Amino acid sequence: MTEFAVTNAAIVTRTEVIRGDVTVRDGRITGVVPATRPSTAAGTIDFSGDYLLPGLVELHTDNFERAAVPRPGVRWPALSAVITHDAQMAASGITTIYDAIAVGDIQRGGDRLATLDAMVNAVTTAQREGLLRADHRLHLRCELSHHRLQELLAQLADHPLVSLMSLMDHTPGQRQFVTLDQFKTYYQGKYHLSDAELAAFIADRKRDQALYADANRAAVIALAKERGITLASHDDATPAHVAEAVEAGVAIAEFPTTREAAAAASEAGLHVLGGAPNVVRGGSHSGNISVRELARDHMLHILSSDYVPVALLHAAFLLGDEPAIGLPAAVATVSANPAAAVGLDDRGRIAADLRADLVRMSLHDGLPVVRATWRAGERVA
């Protein structure tokens, strides 16, 4: 049983920032009270004006994969990797994590298939044994052009932690890499391919898409509907892509690459998810739409840390400085909105009766710094 209170905090609620106190008992928030003076009750934590935020909710992080394969060809023990990844996320204020695990790969013989089972088993074991600070779920990134996708999904579909699936197609010349020049720059740098090797790689990927993508897409959509799993589309580039997503029953549009696609997704009622690193860096590393521009025009609903855990909170505070957005709406993109998109109605906001997933943070020269993280009332970082 946990019971504690905080006082003198700048509490970021769904609609405003208030100075006051919050009480917690048995892992849930029991009260949120505005107060002009700090409480002097014994055992109360004086925040001295620091921010109190809801625990952050991350729907698409590649950080576990980076821990499992820290360098090309280096496979780290998966249980150690997930514990390391989890500690980084909790220290970044993230209390609910959808670990993005690739099912299929654009590169034949790559690390992703070799580490798939080990990563799934590591999350499962660590969660069951109480080794993790945050609450972890699985997000299956379904590479539609992969020849074994349906076979691999059949082995994972009934896993109790699978809560989100995304439709992904990294075939060159569309979606994330609309031009082959963008694709060439990225993949030659990633895989160190010669021009001839790259040409063969592109030809192979286009052949795989023609052979497998349509049937795989239909199978993923059917599986998501049958199991009641939230479905996301990935890297939509055109209104036609968005229309396909809507027809498939997609709820989340991950990383739309153009303004037109983001506008179409937002108008269709999809939850538009953008990359926090894009916000922090001031733009896309692959030449796609600026997420900050989407946020200013109210076409962004969710942020994802993607490949940099600390980017989530940093980006939220950068957006919070935008006059057209404000801090409560910006914080909602990393808490209330992602929670709502995947049906988690017990977290993501600071309000009575919700889970006490909480973050204490302060600003240092404009940079948000996490000072403490609580998951269901238990201090975990």
C-alpha positions as CSV (number, residue, x, y, z in Angstrom):
1,M,0.0,0.0,0.0
2,T,1.3,3.4,-1.0
3,E,0.2,6.8,0.4
4,F,1.9,10.1,-0.1
5,A,1.2,13.7,-1.1
6,V,3.0,16.4,-3.0
7,T,2.6,20.1,-2.4
8,N,3.7,23.4,-4.0
9,A,3.7,21.9,-7.5
10,A,2.9,23.4,-10.9
11,I,0.3,20.7,-11.8
12,V,-0.2,20.3,-15.5
13,T,-3.8,19.2,-16.0
14,R,-5.6,18.5,-19.3
15,T,-6.7,22.1,-19.5
16,E,-4.5,24.3,-17.3
17,V,-1.5,24.6,-15.1
18,I,-2.4,25.1,-11.4
19,R,-0.3,25.6,-8.3
20,G,-1.4,23.1,-5.6
21,D,-1.3,19.7,-4.0
22,V,-1.9,16.1,-5.1
23,T,-2.6,13.1,-2.9
24,V,-2.0,9.5,-3.8
25,R,-3.2,6.2,-2.1
26,D,-2.9,2.6,-3.2
27,G,-1.5,3.6,-6.6
28,R,-4.2,6.0,-7.6
29,I,-4.7,9.8,-7.4
30,T,-7.1,10.6,-4.6
31,G,-7.1,14.4,-4.8
32,V,-6.0,17.4,-6.9
33,V,-6.4,20.6,-4.9
34,P,-5.3,24.2,-5.8
35,A,-3.4,25.8,-2.9
36,T,-1.7,29.1,-2.5
37,R,0.5,27.9,0.4
38,P,2.6,24.8,0.7
39,S,1.3,22.1,3.0
40,T,3.2,21.5,6.1
41,A,1.8,18.0,6.8
42,A,4.3,15.4,7.8
43,G,5.7,13.3,4.9
44,T,4.5,15.7,2.2
45,I,6.9,16.2,-0.7
46,D,7.5,19.9,-1.3
47,F,8.0,20.4,-5.1
48,S,9.3,24.0,-4.6
49,G,7.4,25.0,-7.7
50,D,8.6,22.1,-9.9
51,Y,6.2,20.8,-12.5
52,L,4.0,17.7,-11.8
53,L,3.0,15.9,-15.1
54,P,1.1,12.8,-15.8
55,G,3.4,9.8,-16.7
56,L,4.3,9.9,-20.4
57,V,2.8,7.3,-22.8
58,E,5.0,6.2,-25.6
59,L,3.4,4.3,-28.5
60,H,6.3,3.7,-30.9
61,T,9.8,3.5,-29.5
62,D,12.8,1.9,-31.3
63,N,14.9,2.3,-28.2
64,F,14.6,-1.4,-27.2
65,E,15.8,-2.5,-30.6
66,R,18.8,-0.1,-30.3
67,A,19.7,-1.7,-26.9
68,A,19.3,-5.2,-28.3
69,V,21.5,-4.4,-31.3
70,P,23.8,-1.5,-30.1
71,R,26.0,-1.8,-33.2
72,P,25.5,-3.6,-36.5
73,G,26.1,-7.3,-36.0
74,V,26.3,-6.9,-32.2
75,R,23.5,-8.7,-30.4
76,W,23.2,-7.8,-26.7
77,P,21.6,-10.3,-24.3
78,A,17.9,-9.5,-24.6
79,L,17.0,-9.4,-20.9
80,S,19.8,-7.1,-20.1
81,A,18.8,-4.9,-23.1
82,V,15.2,-4.6,-22.1
83,I,16.1,-3.7,-18.5
84,T,18.6,-1.0,-19.8
85,H,16.0,0.3,-22.2
86,D,13.3,0.4,-19.5
87,A,15.6,2.4,-17.1
88,Q,16.2,5.0,-19.8
89,M,12.6,5.4,-20.5
90,A,11.6,5.7,-16.8
91,A,14.3,8.2,-16.3
92,S,12.8,10.2,-19.2
93,G,9.4,10.3,-17.5
94,I,7.8,7.5,-19.6
95,T,5.6,5.2,-17.6
96,T,3.7,3.3,-20.3
97,I,5.7,1.9,-23.2
98,Y,4.7,0.2,-26.4
99,D,7.9,-1.5,-27.5
100,A,8.0,-1.4,-31.3
101,I,9.3,-4.8,-32.5
102,A,9.8,-5.4,-36.2
103,V,8.0,-8.4,-37.6
104,G,9.7,-8.8,-40.9
105,D,12.6,-6.7,-42.3
106,I,13.4,-4.8,-45.4
107,Q,16.8,-6.5,-45.5
108,R,17.0,-10.2,-45.9
109,G,19.2,-11.8,-43.2
110,G,19.1,-8.7,-41.0
111,D,19.3,-8.5,-37.2
112,R,15.6,-7.9,-36.8
113,L,14.4,-11.4,-37.5
114,A,17.3,-12.9,-35.6
115,T,16.4,-11.0,-32.4
116,L,12.6,-11.1,-32.7
117,D,11.9,-14.1,-30.4
118,A,14.5,-13.0,-27.9
119,M,13.1,-9.5,-27.6
120,V,9.5,-10.7,-27.2
121,N,10.6,-13.2,-24.6
122,A,12.7,-10.7,-22.7
123,V,9.8,-8.2,-22.4
124,T,7.5,-11.0,-21.3
125,T,9.9,-12.4,-18.7
126,A,10.9,-9.0,-17.3
127,Q,7.3,-7.8,-17.0
128,R,6.2,-11.1,-15.3
129,E,9.1,-11.1,-12.8
130,G,8.7,-7.4,-11.8
131,L,12.0,-6.3,-13.3
132,L,10.7,-3.3,-15.1
133,R,10.0,0.2,-13.9
134,A,7.4,1.1,-16.5
135,D,4.4,-0.7,-17.9
136,H,5.3,-2.4,-21.2
137,R,3.2,-3.5,-24.1
138,L,4.2,-4.8,-27.5
139,H,3.7,-2.9,-30.8
140,L,4.2,-5.2,-33.8
141,R,5.7,-3.3,-36.8
142,C,4.4,-5.4,-39.7
143,E,6.6,-5.1,-42.7
144,L,4.1,-5.8,-45.5
145,S,6.6,-6.8,-48.2
146,H,8.3,-9.5,-46.0
147,H,7.8,-13.1,-47.3
148,R,7.4,-14.6,-43.8
149,L,5.2,-12.0,-42.2
150,Q,2.0,-14.1,-41.9
151,E,4.0,-17.0,-40.5
152,L,5.6,-14.8,-37.9
153,L,2.4,-13.1,-36.9
154,A,0.7,-16.4,-36.4
155,Q,3.2,-17.1,-33.6
156,L,2.7,-13.7,-31.9
157,A,-1.0,-12.8,-32.4
158,D,-2.3,-14.3,-29.2
159,H,0.5,-12.9,-27.0
160,P,-1.1,-11.1,-24.1
161,L,1.2,-8.0,-24.4
162,V,0.4,-7.4,-28.1
163,S,-1.7,-4.3,-28.0
164,L,-0.8,-2.4,-31.2
165,M,0.1,-3.3,-34.8
166,S,1.2,-1.0,-37.6
167,L,1.1,-1.4,-41.4
168,M,4.6,-0.6,-42.7
169,D,6.0,-0.6,-46.2
170,H,9.5,0.6,-46.7
171,T,9.7,-0.2,-50.4
172,P,11.8,2.4,-52.1
173,G,10.2,5.4,-53.9
174,Q,7.1,5.9,-51.7
175,R,6.0,6.7,-48.2
176,Q,9.0,7.6,-46.0
177,F,11.3,7.8,-49.0
178,V,9.2,9.4,-51.8
179,T,12.3,9.9,-54.0
180,L,15.0,7.3,-54.7
181,D,17.6,10.0,-53.8
182,Q,16.3,10.0,-50.2
183,F,16.3,6.3,-50.1
184,K,19.8,6.0,-51.5
185,T,21.2,8.5,-49.0
186,Y,19.7,6.7,-46.1
187,Y,20.3,3.1,-47.0
188,Q,23.7,3.4,-48.5
189,G,24.7,5.1,-45.2
190,K,23.0,2.4,-43.1
191,Y,24.1,-0.7,-45.0
192,H,27.3,0.6,-46.8
193,L,26.1,-0.5,-50.2
194,S,27.8,0.2,-53.5
195,D,25.7,1.7,-56.3
196,A,25.4,-1.7,-57.9
197,E,24.5,-3.4,-54.6
198,L,21.9,-0.6,-54.0
199,A,20.3,-1.1,-57.4
200,A,20.0,-4.8,-56.7
201,F,18.6,-4.1,-53.2
202,I,15.9,-1.7,-54.7
203,A,15.0,-4.3,-57.3
204,D,14.6,-7.0,-54.7
205,R,12.5,-4.8,-52.5
206,K,10.1,-3.9,-55.3
207,R,9.8,-7.5,-56.3
208,D,8.9,-8.5,-52.7
209,Q,6.3,-5.8,-52.5
210,A,4.7,-7.0,-55.7
211,L,4.7,-10.6,-54.5
212,Y,3.6,-10.3,-50.8
213,A,2.3,-6.8,-49.8
214,D,-1.3,-7.0,-50.8
215,A,-1.9,-10.4,-49.2
216,N,0.0,-9.5,-46.1
217,R,-1.8,-6.2,-45.7
218,A,-5.2,-8.0,-45.8
219,A,-4.0,-10.6,-43.3
220,V,-2.8,-7.9,-40.8
221,I,-6.0,-6.0,-41.0
222,A,-8.1,-9.1,-40.5
223,L,-6.0,-10.2,-37.5
224,A,-6.3,-6.8,-35.9
225,K,-10.1,-6.8,-36.3
226,E,-10.4,-10.4,-35.0
227,R,-8.3,-9.8,-31.9
228,G,-9.4,-6.2,-31.2
229,I,-5.9,-4.9,-31.6
230,T,-5.4,-1.2,-32.3
231,L,-4.1,-0.6,-35.8
232,A,-1.8,2.1,-37.1
233,S,-0.6,3.1,-40.5
234,H,2.9,4.2,-41.1
235,D,4.5,6.9,-43.2
236,D,1.3,7.8,-45.1
237,A,2.4,10.2,-47.9
238,T,-0.8,10.9,-49.9
239,P,-4.6,11.3,-49.2
240,A,-5.0,8.0,-51.0
241,H,-2.8,6.3,-48.4
242,V,-5.0,7.8,-45.7
243,A,-8.2,6.7,-47.4
244,E,-6.8,3.2,-47.5
245,A,-6.0,3.4,-43.8
246,V,-9.5,4.6,-42.9
247,E,-11.0,1.7,-44.9
248,A,-8.8,-0.7,-43.0
249,G,-10.0,0.6,-39.6
250,V,-6.8,2.3,-38.7
251,A,-6.9,4.5,-35.6
252,I,-3.4,6.1,-35.6
253,A,-1.6,7.7,-38.5
254,E,2.1,7.3,-37.6
255,F,4.6,9.8,-39.0
256,P,2.8,11.1,-42.0
257,T,5.5,12.3,-44.4
258,T,3.6,15.2,-46.1
259,R,1.3,18.0,-45.0
260,E,-1.4,16.7,-47.3
261,A,-1.4,13.2,-45.7
262,A,-1.5,14.7,-42.2
263,A,-4.4,17.0,-43.1
264,A,-6.3,14.1,-44.6
265,A,-5.7,11.9,-41.5
266,S,-6.7,14.6,-39.1
267,E,-9.9,15.4,-41.1
268,A,-10.7,11.7,-41.1
269,G,-10.5,11.6,-37.3
270,L,-7.3,9.6,-37.1
271,H,-4.9,10.2,-34.3
272,V,-1.9,11.8,-36.1
273,L,1.4,10.8,-34.5
274,G,4.6,12.7,-35.2
275,G,8.2,12.3,-34.1
276,A,9.5,14.2,-31.1
277,P,13.1,14.2,-32.5
278,N,11.7,16.1,-35.5
279,V,10.4,18.8,-33.1
280,V,13.7,19.0,-31.2
281,R,15.9,19.1,-34.3
282,G,13.7,21.6,-36.1
283,G,12.8,19.2,-38.9
284,S,12.8,15.8,-40.4
285,H,16.1,13.9,-40.9
286,S,14.8,12.5,-44.2
287,G,13.3,15.6,-45.7
288,N,9.7,15.1,-44.7
289,I,7.1,17.5,-43.1
290,S,8.0,19.5,-40.0
291,V,6.1,18.2,-37.0
292,R,6.1,21.6,-35.3
293,E,4.3,23.0,-38.3
294,L,1.6,20.3,-38.0
295,A,1.2,21.1,-34.3
296,R,0.8,24.8,-35.0
297,D,-1.9,24.0,-37.4
298,H,-3.6,21.6,-35.0
299,M,-3.0,18.6,-37.1
300,L,-0.8,16.7,-34.5
301,H,-2.3,14.7,-31.7
302,I,0.5,12.5,-30.4
303,L,4.3,12.7,-30.1
304,S,6.6,9.7,-30.1
305,S,10.2,9.7,-28.9
306,D,10.9,7.2,-31.7
307,Y,14.7,6.7,-31.3
308,V,15.6,9.3,-28.5
309,P,13.7,8.7,-25.2
310,V,14.4,12.2,-23.8
311,A,13.0,13.8,-26.9
312,L,9.4,13.2,-25.8
313,L,9.4,15.6,-22.9
314,H,11.7,18.1,-24.6
315,A,9.5,18.3,-27.6
316,A,6.4,18.7,-25.5
317,F,7.8,21.8,-23.8
318,L,9.0,23.2,-27.1
319,L,5.5,22.9,-28.4
320,G,4.2,24.3,-25.1
321,D,6.0,27.6,-25.8
322,E,4.0,28.0,-29.1
323,P,1.2,30.6,-28.5
324,A,-1.2,28.6,-30.6
325,I,-0.7,25.4,-28.5
326,G,0.2,26.1,-24.9
327,L,1.6,23.7,-22.3
328,P,-1.5,21.7,-21.3
329,A,-2.3,20.8,-24.9
330,A,1.4,20.1,-25.6
331,V,1.7,17.8,-22.6
332,A,-1.5,16.0,-23.7
333,T,0.4,14.9,-26.9
334,V,2.6,12.8,-24.7
335,S,0.1,11.6,-22.1
336,A,-3.7,11.9,-22.5
337,N,-3.9,11.7,-26.3
338,P,-1.7,8.5,-26.8
339,A,-3.5,6.9,-23.8
340,A,-6.9,7.6,-25.4
341,A,-5.7,6.4,-28.9
342,V,-5.1,2.9,-27.5
343,G,-8.0,2.8,-25.1
344,L,-6.1,3.3,-21.9
345,D,-8.7,5.3,-19.9
346,D,-7.0,4.9,-16.5
347,R,-4.0,7.1,-17.1
348,G,-2.5,10.0,-19.0
349,R,-4.1,12.8,-16.9
350,I,-3.7,14.1,-13.4
351,A,-7.2,13.7,-12.0
352,A,-8.9,11.9,-9.1
353,D,-9.3,8.1,-9.4
354,L,-6.7,7.7,-12.2
355,R,-3.5,5.8,-11.9
356,A,-0.8,7.7,-10.0
357,D,1.7,7.7,-13.0
358,L,3.5,10.9,-12.3
359,V,6.6,12.9,-13.2
360,R,8.4,15.6,-11.3
361,M,10.5,17.9,-13.6
362,S,12.1,21.2,-13.6
363,L,13.4,23.5,-16.4
364,H,17.1,24.3,-16.7
365,D,17.8,27.0,-19.4
366,G,14.6,25.8,-21.1
367,L,15.5,22.1,-21.0
368,P,13.1,19.9,-19.1
369,V,14.9,17.6,-16.6
370,V,13.1,14.7,-14.9
371,R,13.7,14.6,-11.2
372,A,11.4,11.7,-10.2
373,T,9.0,9.3,-11.8
374,W,6.2,7.3,-10.2
375,R,4.4,4.4,-11.7
376,A,1.1,3.5,-10.0
377,G,2.2,5.4,-6.9
378,E,5.6,3.7,-6.6
379,R,8.7,5.7,-7.2
380,V,10.7,4.1,-10.1
381,A,13.2,6.7,-11.1
